[in-house]
């Protein structure tokens, strides 16, 4: 059965893969994006050309008014959002002592505040319907922390904590909330890594390679499927065994 799915961060490697997977499955998909709206619109156009039901909407997920407008647009075109995937994010590597307050706040704004605002706006219609699924994209570094990525690790840890607490709160309303915490995935975020760095990551990963955006999308799709109907508040970690 076709659902209305909203994917934030749909211009990025993982977000685009998630949005594409849902569109190919026959769902009505809203592609949310901000800094790279052109990419999201181009993907939307390609999917629409193949007769999939899609819509691209620009929104800064850290801005309450823009989040509200994104959901209002989605509801006006496709109806209430039944599946929300919070994939918007950014990453940076920096010594902790070099992280400015502005950089710290910007990282938390996208990951933690953005997830909070989108979840809060999605929940009203879901609670009234007593059904819905939310998947928040975190990171293995939100589970164990990463040197030189303290602000990123802290922001992703906040996403995991939000997921677990919210799952307990809205479970009685028939809503499931889960988290996917990817390991090293071959996306544009890896662009700053040298060939040696990439090789080292592969060597540290028991499966011996980087993950793909499609593998993360498959994890998301599983968590919102009927096969995962008794799963909530959990962190699914497709990381090749790097974090166990």
N, C-alpha and C positions, 0 to 999 in steps of 0.2 A: 504494500500500500504506500502510495506517495506521501511524503511528509514535507513540511516546510523546515528547511535546515539553514541556519545562519552560521557562517564560518568567518570569524575575524582573522585578520592577517592573511587573507587569501591571495595576496600578491607574493608571499614568500614561498620557498620551496615546499615546506611541509603543508602550509595552509592551502596552496594551490593544489597539491596532491589530494588533500582531504576534500576540498570542494569538488574536484574533478571526479573523485570516487563516488561521492553522493549523487552527482549529476548523472553519471553513467548508470547508477542504480535506479534511476527514474524519479529521484526526489526533486522537489522544487528548492533551488539553492540560491541563497543570497551571499554574494561574495563581498565581505567587508574589507576595506583597505584604507590606507591613509597616505603614507609617504610615497608609495609606488602605485597610485591609483591607476595609472596607465597600463601597468602590467595586469592588474585585476580586470580592467575593462577589456583588454585584448584577450585574456583567457575566457571571459564571459562571451565575447563575440564568437570565439572559436566553438565554444560549447553550444551556443545558440544556433550557429550555422549547421550543427549536427542534430538540430531539433531537440535539444535539451532545454528545460525550463529554468532559466537562470536570470539573475539580476545583480549588477554591481552597484554598491553604495559606498560613498566616501564617508568616513567617520574616524575621528580621533577617539579611541576607546577610553582615554583618560579624561574626556570631557563629558560631563553628564548630559548636557543638552544635545550634543552630537550623537551620543549613544541613544537617547530617546528618539531623535529624528531617524536614526537608522532603523530602529525597530518599528517605528510608525510607518516608514516606507515599506518595509518587509510585510507588515500586516496588511497594508492597503493593497498590495499587489498579490501576495500569496496566502494571506491569512496568518493566524498566530504561529509563532515560532515553536515548533515541537521538539527540535533538536538544536542545541547551541554548542558550538565548538569554539572555545576561546583559544585562539592560536596566535593572536597578535603578540609580537615581542621584538626585542632587540638584544644584542649581546655586545660585550666589550671586555677586553683584557687589560688590566691595569693593576699596578701595585696598590694595595689598600691605602697606603699613606699618600698616594697621588689622586685618589678619588675625591672630587670636590663634592660639596653638599648638593650642588645643582645636578651633578651626574648621578649621585645616589637617589635623589628625589625623582629624577627622570626615569631611572630604571624601575623603581617601585611604582611609578605612575602608570607605566605601560602594563607591567605584568600583574601587580597586585591590585591596584585601583581599577585598571581596565577590566580585569576578571570580575571584581566585585560589582562594578557598575553594570556590566552585561548580564551577569547572573541575576542581579536584583531586578533588572527590567524584564528579563525573560520569565521570571517566576510567577508574576501575577496571573497571566493566562494559563500557565501550566498548573498552578494550584487550583484555579477554578475548574479546569478540565480533569484534575487529579491524574495527570500523566505528563510525561516529558523526560527528556534525557539531556544532561549536560556533561560535556567532556572538556576538562581543562588541560592544556598542554603545559607540562612543567619541564623538568630536565633531571638527568641523573645527578647533576650538581646540586639540585635542590634537595636531594636525598643525602648526599655525603659531603658536599662542599668542594669548591675548586680553588686552588691557589691562584692568585691574581684575577679572580672573578668573584670577589666577595659580594659586591652589590648584586650581580646576576644570581649568584647562589642564594642569597638572602631573599631576593624577589621570588625565585622559583620555589623556595621552601615555604614562603607565604602562600603561594598558590596551592601547594600540597595541603597545608593546614586548613585553608579555606575549604578545599574539597572535602576533607574528612568531616569537618564540623557541619558543613552545609548538608552533606548526605544524611547525617543524623537528624537534622532539623526538618528536612522536607521529605524524608522517606515515608512518613505516615500519610503524606499527600500523594503517594504513588509516583514520586519523581526520583530518578536515580542520578547521582552525581559521582563521576569517576575522574581519574586523572591518568594521563599517559606521560611517562617520564623518559623521553628518548635518550639514547647514548649519542655517540658521535655519528652524525648523519651527513651524508654528502650533499650539502646545500650551499647556497651562496655565503652563508655564515662561516663556511670553512675557507673562504677565498683568501683570508689573511694568513692561512697556515702554509708553511713551506712544504715541499715534497718530503723532506726529512721528517717534519712534524706529523704529516699525514701517515707516513710509514710507521712512525713510532706509535701512533694511536692504533693503527691496525695490529701492530705487534703486541700491544697491551691487551687487545680485545681477544678473548678466547676463540671467537669464531673467525678471527683473522682478517676482518674487513670492516669498512664503514657500513652503516645502515643506509637504506634508501628512503626517500620521502614516501614512496608507495607502501613500504612496510609499516611506516607510522600510520598512514591512512587506513591500512587494514586493521590495525589495532583499535583505532577510533571506531571504525565501522562495527567491529565485533562488540565493543562496549555499548553501543546503542541498539544492538540487535536483540531479538527475542532470546537468542542463545545465552545472552548475558543478563537475563531477566531477574536473577537473584544476586546480582553483583552490584554493590554500591559502596561508595567511600573507599575504593581501592586505588592503588597505584600500579598500573600495568607498565612494566619497564622494558621495552624493546631496546636493549643496549648491547647485544652480542655477548653478554656475560661479563662486561667490563666492571659493572657494579652488581654484586650479588649479596 
